[in-house]
Amino acid sequence: MAAKVSRGERLGTYTVLAIFTAFALYPMLAIFGTALRSEVAGEGGVHWDNFAKAWTVGRFGSYLGNSLVVSVSVVVLATVFSVLAGYAFGTMRFRGREILFYLMLLGLTVPTEAVVVPLYYNMRDVGLTDTYAALILPQVAQSVAFGTFWMRAFFSSTSRGLVEAARLDGANHWQTLWRVLLPIARPAMVTLIVLVFMWTWNEFMLALVMVTDESLRTAPLGLRFFSDRATTSVPLLAAGSVLVALPVVLVYLFLQRHFIRGMLEGSVKG
């Protein structure tokens, strides 16, 4: 029988959660409130037109479009490769499996700043700088290292009876992955998608080094150049920051609901 929680303990828990929630929300609400202020000091009112002005002056339509192309491409490729690699390392037995897995994990220990300069010269030598490929391929490689680790942990924890039953029914590896394991892997995959999308969307260093063409700038890079043009207008800069952060917030909120639903479905099917 579960221990009964007293009213005082429940009140203390909610109080602590409320305090941490306030600390987390205050910076975002402060930036949003600044974005609604007037550009003229001392003038009151709510100025929603700051977002329209920042969108036009900062050219965020183009920048957000570039970030969307890059982020979606990285998420799709990294998720596919991570699922395949995670399945191989988590369920299959082959020579050198452990060595290859730990070699791949080295990608988690290498920061972007340590490899961005040689990576730039490699991309330049093959003619890929100032292209979407220069933004997509390196981030796919970075994300696959974590994605493989994440999906391997899930597939390793999956009941061996499911895999063995599928093999006895004549299913090959592809059929076992697609029909048996992926339906119950939704929580792990949704978490991976959210994390990779957030990391890719917020990537700044790689875009700064690999792209000089303004038409290929991503949203964080565009915000950096917009800050140079809007240094005298704090509300416009805050409005631009909100525009850049909004897609990440929306994706997180949307997939959070699916993440909970996927966990419930996975627990029933498991």
MARGU-630611 format. One line per 3 residues: number of its first residue (from 1); their letters; for each residue z, x, y of N, C-alpha, C, O. Coordinates in steps of 0.1 Angstrom, whole numbers, plus 5000, padded with zeros to 4 digits. Each point is the difference from the previous one (the first is absolute). Layout:
! MARGU-630611
NUM) a) Z X Y Z X Y Z X Y Z X Y | ...
***
This chain:
! MARGU-630611
1) maa) 5000 5008 4988 5000 4992 5012 5000 5009 5012 5008 5009 5001 | 4983 4988 5009 4999 5008 5012 5013 4998 5009 5005 4989 5001 | 4999 5022 5005 5012 5000 5009 4997 4991 5012 4989 5001 5006
4) kvs) 5021 4992 4998 4998 4991 5012 5001 5008 5013 5010 5008 5001 | 4981 4991 5008 5000 5007 5012 5008 4991 5011 4997 4989 5002 | 5013 5018 5004 5008 4992 5010 4992 4998 5012 4990 5007 5003
7) rge) 5015 4984 5005 4993 4997 5013 5001 5012 5009 4990 5003 5008 | 5021 5004 4992 5001 5012 5009 4990 5011 4996 4994 5006 5009 | 5004 4996 4978 4990 5010 4995 4986 4996 5004 4992 5008 5004
10) rlg) 5005 4979 4994 4987 4995 5004 4998 5002 5015 4989 5004 5004 | 5021 4993 5004 4999 5001 5014 4998 5014 5005 4992 5003 5008 | 5015 5006 4985 4998 5015 5003 4987 5005 4996 4994 5008 5008
13) tyt) 5000 4987 4981 4987 5004 4996 4989 4996 5010 4992 5007 5004 | 5009 4980 5000 4991 4995 5010 5001 5007 5013 4990 5001 5007 | 5022 5002 4997 5002 5007 5013 4993 5014 5000 4993 5004 5009
16) vla) 5009 5003 4980 4994 5013 4999 4985 4999 5000 4993 5008 5006 | 5001 4982 4986 4986 4998 5000 4995 4996 5014 4989 5005 5003 | 5018 4987 5004 4996 4996 5013 4999 5012 5010 4991 5001 5008
19) ift) 5019 5008 4990 5000 5012 5009 4988 5009 4997 4994 5004 5010 | 5004 4998 4978 4988 5009 4996 4987 4993 5004 4991 5007 5004 | 5008 4980 4995 4988 4993 5004 4998 5001 5015 4989 5002 5004
22) afa) 5022 4997 5003 4999 5001 5015 4995 5014 5004 4992 5002 5009 | 5013 5009 4984 4996 5013 5003 4985 5002 4997 4993 5007 5007 | 5003 4986 4982 4986 5002 4996 4990 4992 5009 4989 5005 5003
25) lyp) 5015 4984 5002 4991 4991 5008 5001 5003 5014 4990 4998 5007 | 5020 5008 4998 5001 5003 5015 4989 5008 5005 4994 4996 5011 | 5002 5015 4983 4989 5008 5006 4987 4992 5001 4992 5001 5010
28) mla) 5005 4991 4979 4988 4992 5000 5000 4989 5011 4990 4998 5006 | 5021 4996 4995 5001 4989 5010 5000 5006 5014 4995 4993 5009 | 5011 5019 4993 4999 5006 5013 4986 5003 5004 4996 4998 5011
31) ifg) 4996 5008 4980 4986 5003 5003 4992 4987 5002 4992 5000 5010 | 5011 4990 4982 4993 4987 5002 5003 4994 5014 4992 4995 5007 | 5021 5006 4997 5004 4995 5013 4994 5008 5011 4997 4994 5010
34) tal) 5002 5019 4988 4994 5008 5011 4985 4997 5001 4995 5000 5011 | 4998 4997 4978 4986 4996 5001 4998 4987 5007 4989 4998 5005 | 5021 4994 4997 4998 4987 5007 5004 5001 5015 4999 4990 5007
37) rse) 5006 5022 4997 5004 5002 5014 4988 5002 5009 4989 5003 4995 | 5013 4995 5018 4989 5002 5009 4998 5015 5003 5010 5007 4999 | 4978 4996 5004 4997 5014 5004 5005 5003 5014 5002 5012 5003
40) vag) 5001 4978 5005 5006 5002 5013 5015 5000 4999 5006 4990 4995 | 5000 5021 5010 5015 5000 4999 5006 4989 5008 4996 4997 5011 | 5014 4997 4982 5007 4989 5007 4994 4986 4999 5007 4991 5003
43) egg) 4981 5008 4992 4994 4987 4998 5004 4994 4987 4999 5007 4989 | 5005 4981 5011 5005 4993 4988 4989 4993 4993 4988 5001 5003 | 5016 4991 4987 4991 4992 4992 4996 5007 4987 5002 5012 4998
46) vhw) 4991 4980 4993 4995 5005 4987 4985 5002 5002 4993 4991 5003 | 5003 5021 4994 4986 5004 5002 4993 5003 4986 4999 5011 4996 | 4996 4978 4998 4993 5001 4987 4986 5007 5002 4995 5006 4991
49) dnf) 5000 4994 5022 4987 5006 5002 5001 5015 4999 4989 5007 4999 | 5023 4999 4999 5001 5015 4998 4993 5004 4987 4994 5010 4999 | 5007 4981 4991 4994 5003 4987 4985 4999 5001 4993 5009 4995
52) aka) 5001 4982 5013 4986 4999 5001 4995 5012 5008 4989 5006 4997 | 5018 4998 5013 4996 5011 5009 5001 5013 4992 4991 5008 5000 | 5020 4994 4992 5001 5012 4992 4989 5000 4989 4994 5011 4997
55) wtv) 5002 4978 4997 4990 4999 4990 4986 5004 5006 4993 5007 4994 | 5005 4989 5018 4987 5003 5007 5000 5015 5005 4990 5007 4997 | 5020 4996 5010 5000 5014 5006 5002 5011 4989 4993 5010 5001
58) grf) 5015 4987 4990 5003 5010 4989 4990 5000 4989 5000 5008 4991 | 4990 4982 5009 4990 4999 4990 5006 4999 4986 4995 5006 4990 | 5016 4987 5009 5007 4999 4987 4992 4992 4989 5003 5001 4988
61) gsy) 4987 4991 5017 4992 4993 4990 4993 5009 4991 5000 4999 4987 | 4994 5012 5018 4993 5010 4993 5010 5008 4991 4997 5003 4989 | 5014 5001 5018 5009 5009 4993 5007 4993 4988 5002 5005 4989
64) lgn) 5002 4982 5013 5006 4992 4989 4990 4998 4989 5003 5000 4988 | 4984 4998 5015 4990 4998 4990 4998 5013 4992 4999 4999 4987 | 5001 5013 5019 5000 5012 4993 5012 5002 4991 4998 5004 4988
67) slv) 5014 4993 5017 5012 5001 4991 4999 4991 4988 5004 5003 4989 | 4990 4985 5014 4999 4990 4989 4991 5005 4989 5003 4999 4988 | 4985 5007 5016 4991 5005 4990 5006 5012 4992 4999 5000 4988
70) vsv) 5008 5009 5019 5006 5011 4994 5011 4996 4990 5001 5004 4989 | 5008 4987 5016 5012 4996 4993 4996 4992 4987 5005 5003 4989 | 4986 4988 5013 4996 4992 4988 4993 5009 4990 5002 4998 4988
73) svv) 4989 5011 5016 4994 5009 4991 5010 5009 4992 4999 5001 4988 | 5010 5004 5020 5010 5009 4993 5009 4992 4990 5003 5004 4989 | 5001 4984 5015 5008 4991 4992 4993 4997 4987 5005 5001 4989
76) vla) 4982 4995 5012 4992 4996 4988 4999 5012 4991 5003 4999 4988 | 4992 5012 5017 4997 5012 4992 5013 5005 4994 5000 5004 4988 | 5010 4998 5020 5013 5005 4995 5006 4992 4990 5006 5005 4990
79) tvf) 4994 4982 5012 5006 4990 4990 4993 5001 4986 5006 5001 4990 | 4980 4999 5011 4993 5001 4987 5002 5013 4993 5003 5000 4988 | 4997 5011 5019 5002 5013 4994 5015 5002 4995 5002 5005 4989
82) svl) 5007 4989 5019 5014 5001 4996 5003 4992 4987 5008 5004 4992 | 4986 4984 5008 5002 4992 4988 4995 5006 4987 5006 5001 4990 | 4981 5005 5011 4994 5006 4989 5008 5013 4996 5003 5002 4988
85) agy) 5001 5006 5022 5007 5012 4996 5014 4997 4995 5005 5006 4991 | 5002 4984 5016 5013 4996 4995 5000 4994 4986 5009 5003 4992 | 4981 4990 5005 4998 4995 4986 4999 5011 4990 5006 5000 4989
88) afg) 4985 5010 5014 4998 5011 4991 5012 5008 4998 5004 5004 4989 | 5003 5000 5022 5013 5008 4999 5011 4992 4994 5009 5006 4994 | 4991 4981 5008 5012 4992 4995 4999 4994 4986 5010 4998 4994
91) tmr) 4977 5001 5001 4999 4994 4986 4993 5009 4991 5001 4997 4987 | 4991 5012 5017 4991 5008 4991 5007 5014 4998 5007 5005 5008 | 4990 5000 4980 5005 5014 4996 4988 5009 4998 4991 4997 4992
94) frg) 5009 5014 5016 4989 5009 4999 5005 5014 5004 5010 5001 5007 | 4983 5009 4989 5004 5014 5003 5000 5003 5015 4991 4997 5007 | 5020 5009 4997 5001 5004 5014 5004 4988 5009 4999 5002 5012
97) rei) 5006 4987 4982 5003 4988 5009 5011 5003 5010 4999 4997 5011 | 5012 5010 4984 5011 5002 5009 4996 5010 5011 5004 4999 5012 | 4988 5012 4984 4997 5010 5010 4991 4994 5011 5002 5002 5012
100) lfy) 4988 4990 4984 4991 4993 5009 5008 4991 5009 4997 4999 5012 | 5012 4994 4983 5008 4990 5008 5008 5007 5011 5000 4997 5011 | 5007 5014 4985 5008 5007 5009 4992 5008 5010 5004 5002 5012
103) lml) 4984 5002 4984 4991 5006 5009 4995 4990 5011 4999 5004 5012 | 4999 4984 4984 4996 4990 5010 5012 4996 5009 4997 4997 5012 | 5015 5004 4983 5011 4998 5009 5002 5010 5011 5007 4997 5009
106) lgl) 4987 5014 4989 5000 5010 5011 4995 4995 5013 5003 5004 5011 | 4988 4986 4988 4994 4994 5012 5010 4992 5008 4998 4998 5012 | 5014 4999 4982 5010 4993 5008 5008 5010 5008 5007 4996 5009
109) tvp) 4992 5017 4988 5009 5010 5007 4992 5007 5011 5006 5007 5007 | 4981 4990 4994 4992 5007 5010 4998 4991 5012 4993 4990 4999 | 5012 5013 5013 4998 4992 5012 4986 5001 5005 4994 5010 4998
112) tea) 5002 4980 5009 4986 5000 5006 4999 5012 5009 4989 5007 5001 | 5021 4996 5007 4999 5011 5010 4997 5014 4993 4995 5009 5007 | 5009 4992 4981 4998 5013 4993 4986 5002 4995 4996 5012 4998
115) vvv) 4996 4978 5001 4987 5001 4994 4989 4995 5009 4988 5001 4997 | 5016 4994 5015 4990 4993 5009 4989 5010 5005 4989 4997 5002 | 5016 5016 5001 4990 5009 5006 4990 5005 4989 4988 4999 5003
118) ply) 5016 5006 4985 4990 5003 4990 4992 4988 4996 4988 5002 4997 | 5018 4986 5003 4993 4988 4996 4989 4997 5011 4989 4996 4996 | 5014 5007 5016 4990 4998 5011 4988 5009 4997 4988 4995 5001
121) ynm) 5014 5018 4997 4989 5009 4997 4992 4996 4988 4988 5002 5000 | 5019 4993 4990 4992 4996 4988 4992 4988 5003 4988 4999 4995 | 5017 4991 5012 4992 4989 5004 4989 5003 5009 4989 4995 4999
124) rdv) 5013 5015 5010 4989 5004 5009 4989 5007 4992 4988 4998 5004 | 5016 5010 4987 4989 5007 4992 4991 4991 4992 4989 5003 4998 | 5016 4986 4998 4992 4990 4992 4995 4989 5009 4994 4990 4995
127) glt) 5008 5011 5018 4995 4990 5010 5006 4987 5000 4994 4990 5002 | 5019 5009 4995 5007 4987 4999 5009 4997 5012 5006 4990 5001 | 4996 5020 5008 5008 4997 5012 4993 4990 5009 4987 4998 5000
130) dty) 5021 4994 5007 4994 4989 5008 4993 4990 4992 4990 4994 5003 | 5016 5003 4985 4995 4989 4991 5013 4993 4994 5011 5005 5001 | 4986 4983 4994 5011 4993 4994 5005 5007 4988 5012 5000 4996
133) aal) 4979 5007 4997 5004 5008 4988 5011 5010 5003 5009 5002 4992 | 4991 5004 5020 5010 5010 5003 5013 4994 5002 5010 5007 4999 | 4991 4980 5004 5012 4993 5002 5005 4993 4986 5012 4999 4998
136) ilp) 4978 4998 4994 5004 4992 4988 5003 5009 4988 5011 4998 4994 | 4981 5012 5003 5001 5008 4988 5014 5008 5000 5007 4999 4990 | 4996 5008 5021 5013 5007 4999 5012 4991 4998 5010 5003 4993
139) qva) 4990 4985 5013 5011 4991 4999 5000 4993 4986 5011 4997 4995 | 4978 5001 4999 5000 4996 4986 5006 5010 4991 5008 4996 4992 | 4989 5017 5010 5006 5010 4992 5015 5001 5002 5007 5001 4990
142) qsv) 4998 4997 5022 5014 5000 5003 5007 4988 4993 5011 5002 4994 | 4983 4987 5007 5006 4988 4995 5000 4999 4985 5009 4994 4994 | 4981 5012 5000 4999 4999 4985 5012 5008 4994 5004 4996 4989
145) afg) 5000 5014 5017 5012 5008 4994 5012 4991 4999 5006 4999 4989 | 4997 4994 5022 5012 4990 4999 4996 4989 4991 5009 4995 4992 | 4979 4999 5010 4997 4988 4992 5000 5003 4985 5004 4991 4992
148) tfw) 4992 5021 5004 5000 5003 4985 5015 5001 4996 5003 4994 4989 | 5005 5012 5018 5015 5001 4997 5006 4985 4999 5007 4998 4991 | 4989 4994 5019 5006 4986 5000 4995 4992 4988 5008 4993 4994
151) mra) 4979 5007 5004 4995 4992 4989 5003 5005 4986 5002 4993 4991 | 4999 5020 5008 5005 5006 4987 5014 4995 4997 5003 4997 4988 | 5006 5003 5022 5013 4995 4998 5000 4986 4995 5008 4996 4991
154) ffs) 4983 4996 5014 5000 4986 4996 4995 4999 4985 5006 4993 4992 | 4982 5013 5006 4994 4999 4986 5009 5007 4990 5000 4995 4988 | 5008 5015 5015 5009 5006 4991 5011 4991 4996 5006 5001 4989
157) sts) 4998 4991 5021 5012 4991 4997 4995 4987 4993 5009 4992 4996 | 4978 5005 5003 4995 4988 4994 5003 5001 4985 4999 5011 4994 | 5004 4978 5000 5003 5000 4985 4988 5005 4992 4988 4996 5002
160) rgl) 5015 5013 4989 4989 5006 4992 4995 4989 4990 4989 5001 4995 | 5019 4988 5003 4995 4990 4991 4988 4993 5005 4992 4996 4993 | 5007 5002 5021 4988 4994 5006 4988 5008 4997 4989 4994 4996
163) vea) 5012 5019 5006 4988 5009 4998 4996 5000 4985 4989 4999 4997 | 5021 5003 4995 4997 5000 4985 4995 4987 4995 4991 5001 4992 | 5013 4988 5013 4995 4987 4996 4985 4999 5004 4992 4995 4993
166) arl) 5005 5009 5019 4986 5000 5005 4992 5009 4991 4988 4996 4997 | 5017 5016 5000 4992 5008 4991 4997 4994 4986 4989 5001 4995 | 5021 4993 5000 4999 4993 4987 4990 4989 5001 4993 4997 4990
169) dga) 5005 4997 5021 4991 4989 5002 4986 5005 5002 4990 4992 5002 | 5008 5021 4999 4987 5007 5001 4996 5003 5015 4989 5003 5002 | 5021 4996 5007 4997 5003 5014 4999 5015 5002 5008 5007 4995
172) nhw) 4982 4997 5013 4999 5014 5004 5008 5002 5012 5008 4992 5005 | 4992 5021 5000 5009 5003 5012 4997 4992 5012 5009 4995 5007 | 4978 5003 4996 4996 4992 5012 5005 4985 4998 5006 4995 5010
175) qtl) 4992 4999 4979 5005 4987 4998 5015 4999 5000 5006 4990 5005 | 5001 5020 4990 5015 5000 5000 5005 5001 5015 5009 4993 5003 | 4984 5015 5004 5004 5001 5014 4997 4988 5008 5009 4995 5007
178) wrv) 4979 5000 4992 4995 4988 5008 5007 4987 4996 5004 4992 5009 | 4997 5006 4978 5005 4986 4996 5015 5000 4997 5006 4989 5001 | 5000 5022 4996 5014 5000 4996 5009 5005 5010 5010 4994 5004
181) llp) 4987 5018 5002 5009 5007 5009 4999 4996 5014 5010 4998 5008 | 4977 5000 4997 4999 4997 5014 5006 4987 5005 5005 4999 5011 | 4994 4990 4981 5007 4988 5004 5015 5001 5003 5005 4993 5008
184) iar) 5001 5016 4984 5015 5002 5003 5003 5012 5009 5011 5002 5003 | 4978 5004 5002 5002 5012 5008 4999 4996 5015 5000 5009 5009 | 4998 4978 4994 4998 4996 5014 5011 5004 5010 4997 5005 5010
187) pam) 5016 4995 4986 5010 5004 5010 4998 5015 5003 5001 5004 5012 | 4997 5004 4978 4998 5015 5003 4987 5002 5008 5000 5009 5009 | 4990 4984 4988 4987 5002 5008 5001 4995 5014 4995 5006 5009
190) vtl) 5012 4983 4993 5001 4995 5014 5009 5009 5008 4996 5003 5012 | 5014 5003 4982 5008 5010 5008 4992 5012 5003 5001 5005 5011 | 4991 4999 4980 4991 5012 5002 4990 4997 5011 4998 5008 5009
193) ivl) 4996 4980 4991 4991 4996 5010 5006 5000 5014 4994 5005 5010 | 5018 4990 4991 5006 4999 5013 5003 5014 5005 4998 5003 5012 | 5008 5005 4980 5003 5014 5004 4988 5008 5004 5000 5007 5011
196) vfm) 4990 4993 4981 4988 5007 5003 4993 4995 5013 4995 5008 5008 | 5005 4979 4994 4994 4994 5012 5008 5005 5012 4994 5004 5010 | 5019 4996 4990 5008 5004 5011 4998 5015 5003 4999 5003 5012
199) wtw) 5001 5005 4978 4998 5014 5002 4987 5003 5006 4998 5008 5009 | 4991 4986 4985 4987 5002 5005 4998 4995 5014 4994 5007 5009 | 5011 4981 4994 4998 4995 5014 5007 5008 5010 4995 5002 5011
202) nef) 5017 5004 4986 5007 5008 5010 4996 5015 5000 5006 5007 5008 | 4985 4997 4984 4996 5014 5000 4994 5004 5013 4991 4994 5005 | 5014 5017 5001 4996 5004 5013 4994 5014 4999 4989 5003 5006
205) mla) 5017 5007 4988 4996 5014 5000 4986 5001 4994 4992 5008 5006 | 5005 4986 4983 4987 5002 4993 4989 4994 5009 4990 5007 5002 | 5012 4982 5004 4990 4994 5009 4998 5009 5013 4989 5001 5004
208) lvm) 5022 5005 5001 4999 5008 5012 4991 5013 4997 4993 5004 5009 | 5009 5001 4979 4992 5013 4997 4986 4997 4995 4991 5007 5004 | 5007 4982 4988 4987 4998 4994 4990 4993 5008 4988 5000 4998
211) vtd) 5017 4993 5013 4991 4991 5007 5000 5004 5015 5011 5001 5006 | 4977 5002 4999 4998 5002 5015 4992 4989 5006 5000 4998 5012 | 4993 4995 4980 4991 4988 5005 5009 4989 5003 5008 4995 4991
214) esl) 4992 5000 5021 5009 4989 5004 4997 4987 4992 5009 4992 4998 | 4979 5006 4997 4997 4988 4993 5007 5000 4986 5000 4989 4993 | 5005 5022 5003 5007 5001 4987 5015 5001 5001 5007 5002 4990
217) rta) 4998 4997 5022 5015 5001 5001 5007 4989 4994 4996 4988 5000 | 5015 5015 4993 5008 4989 4994 5010 4995 5011 5001 5006 5011 | 5007 4984 4985 5009 4993 5010 5011 5010 5005 5002 5000 5012
220) plg) 5005 5007 4980 5010 5009 5005 4994 5011 5009 5006 5003 5010 | 4982 5002 4987 4994 5010 5008 4995 4994 5013 5001 5006 5011 | 4994 4982 4988 4996 4993 5012 5011 4997 5010 4999 5001 5012
223) lrf) 5013 4996 4982 5012 4997 5008 5004 5013 5007 5005 5000 5012 | 4993 5011 4982 5004 5013 5006 4991 5003 5012 5005 5004 5011 | 4982 4993 4988 4991 5002 5012 5002 4989 5010 4999 5003 5012
226) fsd) 5004 4985 4984 5003 4990 5009 5013 5003 5009 5000 4996 5011 | 5009 5010 4983 5012 5004 5007 4997 5009 5012 5008 5000 5010 | 4982 5008 4988 4996 5009 5011 4994 4992 5012 5002 5004 5012
229) rat) 4992 4985 4985 4994 4992 5010 5009 4990 5006 4998 4994 5011 | 5013 5003 4982 5009 4989 5004 5014 5005 5003 5010 4993 4999 | 4991 5020 5005 5013 5006 5002 5008 4993 5011 5012 5001 5001
232) tsv) 4980 4993 5009 5007 4994 5011 5003 4985 4997 5006 4994 5009 | 4990 5001 4980 5002 4986 4996 5008 5000 4987 4993 4999 4989 | 5020 5000 5011 5008 5000 4988 4997 4987 4993 4999 5000 4987
235) pll) 5000 4988 5019 4997 4988 4993 4987 5000 4992 5000 4995 4989 | 4990 5011 5017 4987 5001 4992 5001 5009 4988 4995 4997 4990 | 5013 5014 5012 5002 5009 4989 5008 4993 4989 4997 5002 4988
238) aag) 5013 4991 5016 5008 4992 4990 4991 4990 4993 5001 4997 4988 | 4990 4996 5020 4991 4990 4994 4991 5007 4989 4997 4994 4990 | 4998 5018 5014 4992 5007 4990 5007 5004 4988 4995 4999 4989
241) svl) 5018 5004 5012 5008 5004 4989 5002 4988 4991 5000 5001 4987 | 5002 4987 5019 5002 4988 4992 4987 4997 4992 5000 4996 4988 | 4988 5005 5019 4988 4997 4993 4997 5010 4988 4995 4995 4990
244) val) 5009 5017 5012 4998 5010 4989 5010 4997 4988 4996 5001 4988 | 5016 4995 5015 5010 4998 4989 4999 4986 4994 5004 4998 4989 | 4989 4992 5018 5000 4987 4995 4993 4998 4986 5006 4993 4991
247) pvv) 4983 5014 5006 4994 4998 4987 5009 5005 4988 5001 4993 4990 | 5007 5017 5012 5009 5005 4990 5011 4990 4998 5003 4997 4988 | 5002 4997 5022 5011 4990 4999 4994 4988 4993 5007 4994 4991
250) lvy) 4981 5001 5012 4995 4989 4994 4997 5002 4985 5003 4991 4991 | 4992 5021 5006 4997 5003 4986 5013 5000 4992 5001 4995 4988 | 5009 5012 5018 5013 5001 4993 5006 4986 4997 5004 4997 4989
253) lfl) 4996 4994 5022 5006 4987 4998 4992 4992 4990 5006 4992 4992 | 4981 5009 5008 4992 4992 4991 5002 5004 4985 5002 4992 4991 | 4997 5022 5007 5002 5005 4986 5014 4999 4995 5002 5001 4988
256) qrh) 5008 4998 5021 5013 4999 4996 5002 4987 4992 5007 5000 4990 | 4987 4989 5015 5001 4988 4993 4993 5001 4986 5006 4995 4990 | 4983 5011 5009 4993 5002 4987 5008 5010 4991 5000 4998 4988
259) fir) 5007 5011 5018 5008 5009 4993 5011 4993 4992 5002 5003 4989 | 5005 4988 5018 5011 4992 4994 4994 4991 4989 5006 4999 4989 | 4983 4995 5014 4993 4991 4990 4996 5008 4988 5002 4996 4989
262) gml) 4993 5016 5013 4995 5009 4989 5012 5004 4992 4999 5001 4988 | 5012 5002 5018 5012 5004 4992 5005 4989 4991 5004 5002 4989 | 4996 4985 5016 5004 4989 4992 4990 4998 4989 5005 4997 4988
265) egs) 4982 5004 5014 4990 4998 4990 5002 5011 4989 4999 4997 4988 | 5003 5015 5017 5001 5011 4991 5012 4999 4991 5000 5004 4988 | 5011 4991 5018 5012 4999 4992 4999 4989 4989 5005 5002 4989
268) vkg) 4987 4987 5014 4998 4990 4990 4991 5005 4989 5002 4998 4988 | 4987 5009 5016 4990 5004 4990 5006 5012 4992 4997 5001 4988 | 5012 5007 5018 5006 5011 4993 5010 4995 4990 5006 5008 4992
***
